[in-house]
């Protein structure tokens, strides 16, 4: 399962907030909700977040094995 737990730490360490992401960078509130709930999101959005926060992908998302993963 992809989890966005690292995103919240990265956001806290940055000069950005969810408010500035939404109002200054036009990240939708639905995207913020997806981050909160570890829901799927497209790579373009992840790229945008990395650019805004000046960070690497692993500073936003990480894979954690889970029983919820789909069977291959």
mmCIF file of the N, C-alpha and C atoms, coordinates in Angstrom:
data_MODEL
# 
_entry.id   MODEL 
# 
loop_
_atom_site.group_PDB 
_atom_site.id 
_atom_site.type_symbol 
_atom_site.label_atom_id 
_atom_site.label_alt_id 
_atom_site.label_comp_id 
_atom_site.label_asym_id 
_atom_site.label_entity_id 
_atom_site.label_seq_id 
_atom_site.pdbx_PDB_ins_code 
_atom_site.Cartn_x 
_atom_site.Cartn_y 
_atom_site.Cartn_z 
_atom_site.occupancy 
_atom_site.B_iso_or_equiv 
_atom_site.pdbx_formal_charge 
_atom_site.auth_seq_id 
_atom_site.auth_comp_id 
_atom_site.auth_asym_id 
_atom_site.auth_atom_id 
_atom_site.pdbx_PDB_model_num 
ATOM 1   N N  . UNK A 1 1  ? 0.848  -1.165  0.000   1.00 0.00 ? 1  UNK A N  1 
ATOM 2   C CA . UNK A 1 1  ? 0.000  0.000   0.000   1.00 0.00 ? 1  UNK A CA 1 
ATOM 3   C C  . UNK A 1 1  ? 0.902  1.240   0.000   1.00 0.00 ? 1  UNK A C  1 
ATOM 4   N N  . UNK A 1 2  ? 0.545  2.210   -0.801  1.00 0.00 ? 2  UNK A N  1 
ATOM 5   C CA . UNK A 1 2  ? 1.236  3.486   -0.794  1.00 0.00 ? 2  UNK A CA 1 
ATOM 6   C C  . UNK A 1 2  ? 0.647  4.333   0.328   1.00 0.00 ? 2  UNK A C  1 
ATOM 7   N N  . UNK A 1 3  ? 1.513  4.854   1.175   1.00 0.00 ? 3  UNK A N  1 
ATOM 8   C CA . UNK A 1 3  ? 1.055  5.728   2.246   1.00 0.00 ? 3  UNK A CA 1 
ATOM 9   C C  . UNK A 1 3  ? 1.723  7.098   2.096   1.00 0.00 ? 3  UNK A C  1 
ATOM 10  N N  . UNK A 1 4  ? 0.981  8.114   2.438   1.00 0.00 ? 4  UNK A N  1 
ATOM 11  C CA . UNK A 1 4  ? 1.481  9.487   2.315   1.00 0.00 ? 4  UNK A CA 1 
ATOM 12  C C  . UNK A 1 4  ? 1.892  10.050  3.679   1.00 0.00 ? 4  UNK A C  1 
ATOM 13  N N  . UNK A 1 5  ? 2.187  9.181   4.612   1.00 0.00 ? 5  UNK A N  1 
ATOM 14  C CA . UNK A 1 5  ? 2.625  9.610   5.931   1.00 0.00 ? 5  UNK A CA 1 
ATOM 15  C C  . UNK A 1 5  ? 3.825  10.571  5.863   1.00 0.00 ? 5  UNK A C  1 
ATOM 16  N N  . UNK A 1 6  ? 4.830  10.305  5.019   1.00 0.00 ? 6  UNK A N  1 
ATOM 17  C CA . UNK A 1 6  ? 5.975  11.231  4.946   1.00 0.00 ? 6  UNK A CA 1 
ATOM 18  C C  . UNK A 1 6  ? 5.589  12.638  4.486   1.00 0.00 ? 6  UNK A C  1 
ATOM 19  N N  . UNK A 1 7  ? 4.515  12.753  3.705   1.00 0.00 ? 7  UNK A N  1 
ATOM 20  C CA . UNK A 1 7  ? 4.081  14.058  3.215   1.00 0.00 ? 7  UNK A CA 1 
ATOM 21  C C  . UNK A 1 7  ? 3.837  15.030  4.357   1.00 0.00 ? 7  UNK A C  1 
ATOM 22  N N  . UNK A 1 8  ? 3.173  14.562  5.410   1.00 0.00 ? 8  UNK A N  1 
ATOM 23  C CA . UNK A 1 8  ? 2.790  15.447  6.507   1.00 0.00 ? 8  UNK A CA 1 
ATOM 24  C C  . UNK A 1 8  ? 4.011  15.972  7.250   1.00 0.00 ? 8  UNK A C  1 
ATOM 25  N N  . UNK A 1 9  ? 5.033  15.135  7.402   1.00 0.00 ? 9  UNK A N  1 
ATOM 26  C CA . UNK A 1 9  ? 6.272  15.588  8.029   1.00 0.00 ? 9  UNK A CA 1 
ATOM 27  C C  . UNK A 1 9  ? 6.978  16.603  7.128   1.00 0.00 ? 9  UNK A C  1 
ATOM 28  N N  . UNK A 1 10 ? 7.035  16.306  5.838   1.00 0.00 ? 10 UNK A N  1 
ATOM 29  C CA . UNK A 1 10 ? 7.666  17.212  4.882   1.00 0.00 ? 10 UNK A CA 1 
ATOM 30  C C  . UNK A 1 10 ? 6.937  18.549  4.849   1.00 0.00 ? 10 UNK A C  1 
ATOM 31  N N  . UNK A 1 11 ? 5.619  18.501  4.839   1.00 0.00 ? 11 UNK A N  1 
ATOM 32  C CA . UNK A 1 11 ? 4.828  19.733  4.828   1.00 0.00 ? 11 UNK A CA 1 
ATOM 33  C C  . UNK A 1 11 ? 5.106  20.557  6.087   1.00 0.00 ? 11 UNK A C  1 
ATOM 34  N N  . UNK A 1 12 ? 5.142  19.900  7.226   1.00 0.00 ? 12 UNK A N  1 
ATOM 35  C CA . UNK A 1 12 ? 5.375  20.603  8.492   1.00 0.00 ? 12 UNK A CA 1 
ATOM 36  C C  . UNK A 1 12 ? 6.743  21.287  8.501   1.00 0.00 ? 12 UNK A C  1 
ATOM 37  N N  . UNK A 1 13 ? 7.734  20.646  7.891   1.00 0.00 ? 13 UNK A N  1 
ATOM 38  C CA . UNK A 1 13 ? 9.091  21.195  7.860   1.00 0.00 ? 13 UNK A CA 1 
ATOM 39  C C  . UNK A 1 13 ? 9.268  22.279  6.789   1.00 0.00 ? 13 UNK A C  1 
ATOM 40  N N  . UNK A 1 14 ? 8.285  22.444  5.945   1.00 0.00 ? 14 UNK A N  1 
ATOM 41  C CA . UNK A 1 14 ? 8.365  23.441  4.870   1.00 0.00 ? 14 UNK A CA 1 
ATOM 42  C C  . UNK A 1 14 ? 7.702  24.748  5.308   1.00 0.00 ? 14 UNK A C  1 
ATOM 43  N N  . UNK A 1 15 ? 7.744  25.713  4.428   1.00 0.00 ? 15 UNK A N  1 
ATOM 44  C CA . UNK A 1 15 ? 7.059  26.982  4.707   1.00 0.00 ? 15 UNK A CA 1 
ATOM 45  C C  . UNK A 1 15 ? 5.620  26.965  4.195   1.00 0.00 ? 15 UNK A C  1 
ATOM 46  N N  . UNK A 1 16 ? 5.181  25.829  3.676   1.00 0.00 ? 16 UNK A N  1 
ATOM 47  C CA . UNK A 1 16 ? 3.834  25.677  3.124   1.00 0.00 ? 16 UNK A CA 1 
ATOM 48  C C  . UNK A 1 16 ? 2.887  25.091  4.167   1.00 0.00 ? 16 UNK A C  1 
ATOM 49  N N  . UNK A 1 17 ? 1.602  25.265  3.917   1.00 0.00 ? 17 UNK A N  1 
ATOM 50  C CA . UNK A 1 17 ? 0.539  24.657  4.724   1.00 0.00 ? 17 UNK A CA 1 
ATOM 51  C C  . UNK A 1 17 ? -0.506 24.112  3.758   1.00 0.00 ? 17 UNK A C  1 
ATOM 52  N N  . UNK A 1 18 ? -1.471 23.382  4.270   1.00 0.00 ? 18 UNK A N  1 
ATOM 53  C CA . UNK A 1 18 ? -2.543 22.935  3.378   1.00 0.00 ? 18 UNK A CA 1 
ATOM 54  C C  . UNK A 1 18 ? -3.258 24.143  2.788   1.00 0.00 ? 18 UNK A C  1 
ATOM 55  N N  . UNK A 1 19 ? -3.372 25.204  3.569   1.00 0.00 ? 19 UNK A N  1 
ATOM 56  C CA . UNK A 1 19 ? -4.012 26.434  3.077   1.00 0.00 ? 19 UNK A CA 1 
ATOM 57  C C  . UNK A 1 19 ? -3.251 26.995  1.875   1.00 0.00 ? 19 UNK A C  1 
ATOM 58  N N  . UNK A 1 20 ? -1.925 27.108  1.982   1.00 0.00 ? 20 UNK A N  1 
ATOM 59  C CA . UNK A 1 20 ? -1.159 27.667  0.862   1.00 0.00 ? 20 UNK A CA 1 
ATOM 60  C C  . UNK A 1 20 ? -1.139 26.719  -0.336  1.00 0.00 ? 20 UNK A C  1 
ATOM 61  N N  . UNK A 1 21 ? -1.151 25.418  -0.071  1.00 0.00 ? 21 UNK A N  1 
ATOM 62  C CA . UNK A 1 21 ? -1.209 24.469  -1.193  1.00 0.00 ? 21 UNK A CA 1 
ATOM 63  C C  . UNK A 1 21 ? -2.493 24.674  -1.989  1.00 0.00 ? 21 UNK A C  1 
ATOM 64  N N  . UNK A 1 22 ? -3.592 24.852  -1.287  1.00 0.00 ? 22 UNK A N  1 
ATOM 65  C CA . UNK A 1 22 ? -4.885 25.028  -1.942  1.00 0.00 ? 22 UNK A CA 1 
ATOM 66  C C  . UNK A 1 22 ? -5.000 26.411  -2.597  1.00 0.00 ? 22 UNK A C  1 
ATOM 67  N N  . UNK A 1 23 ? -4.675 27.447  -1.861  1.00 0.00 ? 23 UNK A N  1 
ATOM 68  C CA . UNK A 1 23 ? -4.927 28.809  -2.334  1.00 0.00 ? 23 UNK A CA 1 
ATOM 69  C C  . UNK A 1 23 ? -3.818 29.405  -3.200  1.00 0.00 ? 23 UNK A C  1 
ATOM 70  N N  . UNK A 1 24 ? -2.573 29.057  -2.938  1.00 0.00 ? 24 UNK A N  1 
ATOM 71  C CA . UNK A 1 24 ? -1.477 29.630  -3.721  1.00 0.00 ? 24 UNK A CA 1 
ATOM 72  C C  . UNK A 1 24 ? -1.001 28.733  -4.857  1.00 0.00 ? 24 UNK A C  1 
ATOM 73  N N  . UNK A 1 25 ? -1.133 27.412  -4.652  1.00 0.00 ? 25 UNK A N  1 
ATOM 74  C CA . UNK A 1 25 ? -0.592 26.468  -5.638  1.00 0.00 ? 25 UNK A CA 1 
ATOM 75  C C  . UNK A 1 25 ? -1.684 25.684  -6.364  1.00 0.00 ? 25 UNK A C  1 
ATOM 76  N N  . UNK A 1 26 ? -2.935 25.968  -6.037  1.00 0.00 ? 26 UNK A N  1 
ATOM 77  C CA . UNK A 1 26 ? -4.093 25.359  -6.719  1.00 0.00 ? 26 UNK A CA 1 
ATOM 78  C C  . UNK A 1 26 ? -4.136 23.830  -6.620  1.00 0.00 ? 26 UNK A C  1 
ATOM 79  N N  . UNK A 1 27 ? -3.663 23.311  -5.488  1.00 0.00 ? 27 UNK A N  1 
ATOM 80  C CA . UNK A 1 27 ? -3.852 21.891  -5.184  1.00 0.00 ? 27 UNK A CA 1 
ATOM 81  C C  . UNK A 1 27 ? -5.263 21.781  -4.614  1.00 0.00 ? 27 UNK A C  1 
ATOM 82  N N  . UNK A 1 28 ? -6.052 20.868  -5.140  1.00 0.00 ? 28 UNK A N  1 
ATOM 83  C CA . UNK A 1 28 ? -7.449 20.800  -4.718  1.00 0.00 ? 28 UNK A CA 1 
ATOM 84  C C  . UNK A 1 28 ? -7.595 20.251  -3.301  1.00 0.00 ? 28 UNK A C  1 
ATOM 85  N N  . UNK A 1 29 ? -8.683 20.633  -2.675  1.00 0.00 ? 29 UNK A N  1 
ATOM 86  C CA . UNK A 1 29 ? -8.977 20.097  -1.343  1.00 0.00 ? 29 UNK A CA 1 
ATOM 87  C C  . UNK A 1 29 ? -9.231 18.592  -1.428  1.00 0.00 ? 29 UNK A C  1 
ATOM 88  N N  . UNK A 1 30 ? -9.691 18.118  -2.579  1.00 0.00 ? 30 UNK A N  1 
ATOM 89  C CA . UNK A 1 30 ? -9.883 16.675  -2.785  1.00 0.00 ? 30 UNK A CA 1 
ATOM 90  C C  . UNK A 1 30 ? -8.533 15.952  -2.759  1.00 0.00 ? 30 UNK A C  1 
ATOM 91  N N  . UNK A 1 31 ? -7.497 16.577  -3.294  1.00 0.00 ? 31 UNK A N  1 
ATOM 92  C CA . UNK A 1 31 ? -6.154 15.990  -3.260  1.00 0.00 ? 31 UNK A CA 1 
ATOM 93  C C  . UNK A 1 31 ? -5.644 15.924  -1.829  1.00 0.00 ? 31 UNK A C  1 
ATOM 94  N N  . UNK A 1 32 ? -5.866 16.973  -1.059  1.00 0.00 ? 32 UNK A N  1 
ATOM 95  C CA . UNK A 1 32 ? -5.462 16.976  0.347   1.00 0.00 ? 32 UNK A CA 1 
ATOM 96  C C  . UNK A 1 32 ? -6.187 15.848  1.085   1.00 0.00 ? 32 UNK A C  1 
ATOM 97  N N  . UNK A 1 33 ? -7.462 15.645  0.766   1.00 0.00 ? 33 UNK A N  1 
ATOM 98  C CA . UNK A 1 33 ? -8.238 14.570  1.377   1.00 0.00 ? 33 UNK A CA 1 
ATOM 99  C C  . UNK A 1 33 ? -7.664 13.207  0.995   1.00 0.00 ? 33 UNK A C  1 
ATOM 100 N N  . UNK A 1 34 ? -7.245 13.039  -0.263  1.00 0.00 ? 34 UNK A N  1 
ATOM 101 C CA . UNK A 1 34 ? -6.618 11.785  -0.703  1.00 0.00 ? 34 UNK A CA 1 
ATOM 102 C C  . UNK A 1 34 ? -5.333 11.532  0.068   1.00 0.00 ? 34 UNK A C  1 
ATOM 103 N N  . UNK A 1 35 ? -4.560 12.577  0.302   1.00 0.00 ? 35 UNK A N  1 
ATOM 104 C CA . UNK A 1 35 ? -3.330 12.431  1.080   1.00 0.00 ? 35 UNK A CA 1 
ATOM 105 C C  . UNK A 1 35 ? -3.644 11.995  2.509   1.00 0.00 ? 35 UNK A C  1 
ATOM 106 N N  . UNK A 1 36 ? -4.675 12.571  3.087   1.00 0.00 ? 36 UNK A N  1 
ATOM 107 C CA . UNK A 1 36 ? -5.069 12.217  4.462   1.00 0.00 ? 36 UNK A CA 1 
ATOM 108 C C  . UNK A 1 36 ? -5.511 10.757  4.558   1.00 0.00 ? 36 UNK A C  1 
ATOM 109 N N  . UNK A 1 37 ? -6.183 10.273  3.516   1.00 0.00 ? 37 UNK A N  1 
ATOM 110 C CA . UNK A 1 37 ? -6.786 8.939   3.550   1.00 0.00 ? 37 UNK A CA 1 
ATOM 111 C C  . UNK A 1 37 ? -5.989 7.884   2.779   1.00 0.00 ? 37 UNK A C  1 
ATOM 112 N N  . UNK A 1 38 ? -4.773 8.244   2.336   1.00 0.00 ? 38 UNK A N  1 
ATOM 113 C CA . UNK A 1 38 ? -3.913 7.320   1.576   1.00 0.00 ? 38 UNK A CA 1 
ATOM 114 C C  . UNK A 1 38 ? -4.629 6.725   0.363   1.00 0.00 ? 38 UNK A C  1 
ATOM 115 N N  . UNK A 1 39 ? -5.360 7.564   -0.336  1.00 0.00 ? 39 UNK A N  1 
ATOM 116 C CA . UNK A 1 39 ? -6.075 7.138   -1.537  1.00 0.00 ? 39 UNK A CA 1 
ATOM 117 C C  . UNK A 1 39 ? -5.169 7.296   -2.755  1.00 0.00 ? 39 UNK A C  1 
ATOM 118 N N  . UNK A 1 40 ? -5.433 6.560   -3.833  1.00 0.00 ? 40 UNK A N  1 
ATOM 119 C CA . UNK A 1 40 ? -4.595 6.664   -5.032  1.00 0.00 ? 40 UNK A CA 1 
ATOM 120 C C  . UNK A 1 40 ? -4.600 8.078   -5.610  1.00 0.00 ? 40 UNK A C  1 
ATOM 121 N N  . UNK A 1 41 ? -3.464 8.447   -6.181  1.00 0.00 ? 41 UNK A N  1 
ATOM 122 C CA . UNK A 1 41 ? -3.350 9.759   -6.815  1.00 0.00 ? 41 UNK A CA 1 
ATOM 123 C C  . UNK A 1 41 ? -2.394 9.625   -7.979  1.00 0.00 ? 41 UNK A C  1 
ATOM 124 N N  . UNK A 1 42 ? -2.541 10.497  -8.962  1.00 0.00 ? 42 UNK A N  1 
ATOM 125 C CA . UNK A 1 42 ? -1.727 10.348  -10.167 1.00 0.00 ? 42 UNK A CA 1 
ATOM 126 C C  . UNK A 1 42 ? -0.331 10.940  -9.988  1.00 0.00 ? 42 UNK A C  1 
ATOM 127 N N  . UNK A 1 43 ? 0.567  10.507  -10.850 1.00 0.00 ? 43 UNK A N  1 
ATOM 128 C CA . UNK A 1 43 ? 1.966  10.925  -10.733 1.00 0.00 ? 43 UNK A CA 1 
ATOM 129 C C  . UNK A 1 43 ? 2.165  12.402  -11.057 1.00 0.00 ? 43 UNK A C  1 
ATOM 130 N N  . UNK A 1 44 ? 1.293  12.986  -11.839 1.00 0.00 ? 44 UNK A N  1 
ATOM 131 C CA . UNK A 1 44 ? 1.394  14.421  -12.114 1.00 0.00 ? 44 UNK A CA 1 
ATOM 132 C C  . UNK A 1 44 ? 1.208  15.213  -10.827 1.00 0.00 ? 44 UNK A C  1 
ATOM 133 N N  . UNK A 1 45 ? 0.265  14.814  -10.008 1.00 0.00 ? 45 UNK A N  1 
ATOM 134 C CA . UNK A 1 45 ? 0.034  15.482  -8.733  1.00 0.00 ? 45 UNK A CA 1 
ATOM 135 C C  . UNK A 1 45 ? 1.226  15.286  -7.805  1.00 0.00 ? 45 UNK A C  1 
ATOM 136 N N  . UNK A 1 46 ? 1.761  14.082  -7.763  1.00 0.00 ? 46 UNK A N  1 
ATOM 137 C CA . UNK A 1 46 ? 2.943  13.831  -6.937  1.00 0.00 ? 46 UNK A CA 1 
ATOM 138 C C  . UNK A 1 46 ? 4.119  14.680  -7.417  1.00 0.00 ? 46 UNK A C  1 
ATOM 139 N N  . UNK A 1 47 ? 4.266  14.802  -8.724  1.00 0.00 ? 47 UNK A N  1 
ATOM 140 C CA . UNK A 1 47 ? 5.314  15.651  -9.290  1.00 0.00 ? 47 UNK A CA 1 
ATOM 141 C C  . UNK A 1 47 ? 5.123  17.107  -8.853  1.00 0.00 ? 47 UNK A C  1 
ATOM 142 N N  . UNK A 1 48 ? 3.896  17.592  -8.919  1.00 0.00 ? 48 UNK A N  1 
ATOM 143 C CA . UNK A 1 48 ? 3.595  18.964  -8.498  1.00 0.00 ? 48 UNK A CA 1 
ATOM 144 C C  . UNK A 1 48 ? 3.949  19.182  -7.032  1.00 0.00 ? 48 UNK A C  1 
ATOM 145 N N  . UNK A 1 49 ? 3.601  18.234  -6.189  1.00 0.00 ? 49 UNK A N  1 
ATOM 146 C CA . UNK A 1 49 ? 3.903  18.363  -4.766  1.00 0.00 ? 49 UNK A CA 1 
ATOM 147 C C  . UNK A 1 49 ? 5.408  18.367  -4.507  1.00 0.00 ? 49 UNK A C  1 
ATOM 148 N N  . UNK A 1 50 ? 6.137  17.517  -5.217  1.00 0.00 ? 50 UNK A N  1 
ATOM 149 C CA . UNK A 1 50 ? 7.602  17.503  -5.088  1.00 0.00 ? 50 UNK A CA 1 
ATOM 150 C C  . UNK A 1 50 ? 8.190  18.843  -5.515  1.00 0.00 ? 50 UNK A C  1 
ATOM 151 N N  . UNK A 1 51 ? 7.681  19.405  -6.582  1.00 0.00 ? 51 UNK A N  1 
ATOM 152 C CA . UNK A 1 51 ? 8.168  20.701  -7.071  1.00 0.00 ? 51 UNK A CA 1 
ATOM 153 C C  . UNK A 1 51 ? 7.857  21.807  -6.070  1.00 0.00 ? 51 UNK A C  1 
ATOM 154 N N  . UNK A 1 52 ? 6.633  21.838  -5.583  1.00 0.00 ? 52 UNK A N  1 
ATOM 155 C CA . UNK A 1 52 ? 6.218  22.875  -4.631  1.00 0.00 ? 52 UNK A CA 1 
ATOM 156 C C  . UNK A 1 52 ? 7.027  22.787  -3.337  1.00 0.00 ? 52 UNK A C  1 
ATOM 157 N N  . UNK A 1 53 ? 7.204  21.573  -2.840  1.00 0.00 ? 53 UNK A N  1 
ATOM 158 C CA . UNK A 1 53 ? 7.880  21.383  -1.560  1.00 0.00 ? 53 UNK A CA 1 
ATOM 159 C C  . UNK A 1 53 ? 9.393  21.212  -1.704  1.00 0.00 ? 53 UNK A C  1 
ATOM 160 N N  . UNK A 1 54 ? 9.855  21.215  -2.954  1.00 0.00 ? 54 UNK A N  1 
ATOM 161 C CA . UNK A 1 54 ? 11.283 21.055  -3.240  1.00 0.00 ? 54 UNK A CA 1 
ATOM 162 C C  . UNK A 1 54 ? 11.839 19.822  -2.525  1.00 0.00 ? 54 UNK A C  1 
ATOM 163 N N  . UNK A 1 55 ? 11.217 18.680  -2.812  1.00 0.00 ? 55 UNK A N  1 
ATOM 164 C CA . UNK A 1 55 ? 11.600 17.449  -2.138  1.00 0.00 ? 55 UNK A CA 1 
ATOM 165 C C  . UNK A 1 55 ? 11.598 16.286  -3.125  1.00 0.00 ? 55 UNK A C  1 
ATOM 166 N N  . UNK A 1 56 ? 11.967 15.128  -2.631  1.00 0.00 ? 56 UNK A N  1 
ATOM 167 C CA . UNK A 1 56 ? 11.974 13.905  -3.425  1.00 0.00 ? 56 UNK A CA 1 
ATOM 168 C C  . UNK A 1 56 ? 10.674 13.135  -3.195  1.00 0.00 ? 56 UNK A C  1 
ATOM 169 N N  . UNK A 1 57 ? 10.372 12.229  -4.097  1.00 0.00 ? 57 UNK A N  1 
ATOM 170 C CA . UNK A 1 57 ? 9.139  11.455  -3.999  1.00 0.00 ? 57 UNK A CA 1 
ATOM 171 C C  . UNK A 1 57 ? 9.031  10.722  -2.661  1.00 0.00 ? 57 UNK A C  1 
ATOM 172 N N  . UNK A 1 58 ? 10.130 10.165  -2.176  1.00 0.00 ? 58 UNK A N  1 
ATOM 173 C CA . UNK A 1 58 ? 10.077 9.430   -0.907  1.00 0.00 ? 58 UNK A CA 1 
ATOM 174 C C  . UNK A 1 58 ? 9.828  10.344  0.296   1.00 0.00 ? 58 UNK A C  1 
ATOM 175 N N  . UNK A 1 59 ? 9.890  11.658  0.080   1.00 0.00 ? 59 UNK A N  1 
ATOM 176 C CA . UNK A 1 59 ? 9.521  12.604  1.132   1.00 0.00 ? 59 UNK A CA 1 
ATOM 177 C C  . UNK A 1 59 ? 8.012  12.838  1.171   1.00 0.00 ? 59 UNK A C  1 
ATOM 178 N N  . UNK A 1 60 ? 7.315  12.255  0.199   1.00 0.00 ? 60 UNK A N  1 
ATOM 179 C CA . UNK A 1 60 ? 5.863  12.400  0.117   1.00 0.00 ? 60 UNK A CA 1 
ATOM 180 C C  . UNK A 1 60 ? 5.146  11.059  0.266   1.00 0.00 ? 60 UNK A C  1 
ATOM 181 N N  . UNK A 1 61 ? 5.693  10.023  -0.352  1.00 0.00 ? 61 UNK A N  1 
ATOM 182 C CA . UNK A 1 61 ? 5.014  8.727   -0.374  1.00 0.00 ? 61 UNK A CA 1 
ATOM 183 C C  . UNK A 1 61 ? 6.007  7.598   -0.146  1.00 0.00 ? 61 UNK A C  1 
ATOM 184 N N  . UNK A 1 62 ? 5.502  6.520   0.406   1.00 0.00 ? 62 UNK A N  1 
ATOM 185 C CA . UNK A 1 62 ? 6.323  5.331   0.643   1.00 0.00 ? 62 UNK A CA 1 
ATOM 186 C C  . UNK A 1 62 ? 5.432  4.097   0.499   1.00 0.00 ? 62 UNK A C  1 
ATOM 187 N N  . UNK A 1 63 ? 6.026  3.011   0.000   1.00 0.00 ? 63 UNK A N  1 
ATOM 188 C CA . UNK A 1 63 ? 5.296  1.746   -0.095  1.00 0.00 ? 63 UNK A CA 1 
ATOM 189 C C  . UNK A 1 63 ? 5.498  0.951   1.184   1.00 0.00 ? 63 UNK A C  1 
ATOM 190 N N  . UNK A 1 64 ? 4.390  0.495   1.754   1.00 0.00 ? 64 UNK A N  1 
ATOM 191 C CA . UNK A 1 64 ? 4.412  -0.352  2.936   1.00 0.00 ? 64 UNK A CA 1 
ATOM 192 C C  . UNK A 1 64 ? 3.587  -1.603  2.607   1.00 0.00 ? 64 UNK A C  1 
ATOM 193 N N  . UNK A 1 65 ? 4.196  -2.804  2.677   1.00 0.00 ? 65 UNK A N  1 
ATOM 194 C CA . UNK A 1 65 ? 3.424  -4.029  2.415   1.00 0.00 ? 65 UNK A CA 1 
ATOM 195 C C  . UNK A 1 65 ? 2.198  -4.083  3.325   1.00 0.00 ? 65 UNK A C  1 
ATOM 196 N N  . UNK A 1 66 ? 1.099  -4.548  2.755   1.00 0.00 ? 66 UNK A N  1 
ATOM 197 C CA . UNK A 1 66 ? -0.150 -4.577  3.514   1.00 0.00 ? 66 UNK A CA 1 
ATOM 198 C C  . UNK A 1 66 ? -1.027 -5.732  3.045   1.00 0.00 ? 66 UNK A C  1 
ATOM 199 N N  . UNK A 1 67 ? -1.847 -6.236  3.948   1.00 0.00 ? 67 UNK A N  1 
ATOM 200 C CA . UNK A 1 67 ? -2.826 -7.269  3.592   1.00 0.00 ? 67 UNK A CA 1 
ATOM 201 C C  . UNK A 1 67 ? -3.892 -6.702  2.666   1.00 0.00 ? 67 UNK A C  1 
ATOM 202 N N  . UNK A 1 68 ? -3.987 -5.362  2.590   1.00 0.00 ? 68 UNK A N  1 
ATOM 203 C CA . UNK A 1 68 ? -4.982 -4.720  1.730   1.00 0.00 ? 68 UNK A CA 1 
ATOM 204 C C  . UNK A 1 68 ? -4.530 -4.650  0.273   1.00 0.00 ? 68 UNK A C  1 
ATOM 205 N N  . UNK A 1 69 ? -3.248 -4.980  0.003   1.00 0.00 ? 69 UNK A N  1 
ATOM 206 C CA . UNK A 1 69 ? -2.771 -4.965  -1.385  1.00 0.00 ? 69 UNK A CA 1 
ATOM 207 C C  . UNK A 1 69 ? -3.558 -5.964  -2.223  1.00 0.00 ? 69 UNK A C  1 
ATOM 208 N N  . UNK A 1 70 ? -3.795 -5.586  -3.479  1.00 0.00 ? 70 UNK A N  1 
ATOM 209 C CA . UNK A 1 70 ? -4.531 -6.497  -4.358  1.00 0.00 ? 70 UNK A CA 1 
ATOM 210 C C  . UNK A 1 70 ? -3.676 -7.708  -4.686  1.00 0.00 ? 70 UNK A C  1 
ATOM 211 N N  . UNK A 1 71 ? -4.319 -8.817  -4.923  1.00 0.00 ? 71 UNK A N  1 
ATOM 212 C CA . UNK A 1 71 ? -3.629 -10.049 -5.300  1.00 0.00 ? 71 UNK A CA 1 
ATOM 213 C C  . UNK A 1 71 ? -3.140 -9.920  -6.727  1.00 0.00 ? 71 UNK A C  1 
ATOM 214 N N  . UNK A 1 72 ? -1.899 -10.341 -6.942  1.00 0.00 ? 72 UNK A N  1 
ATOM 215 C CA . UNK A 1 72 ? -1.326 -10.285 -8.296  1.00 0.00 ? 72 UNK A CA 1 
ATOM 216 C C  . UNK A 1 72 ? -1.514 -11.591 -9.018  1.00 0.00 ? 72 UNK A C  1 
# 
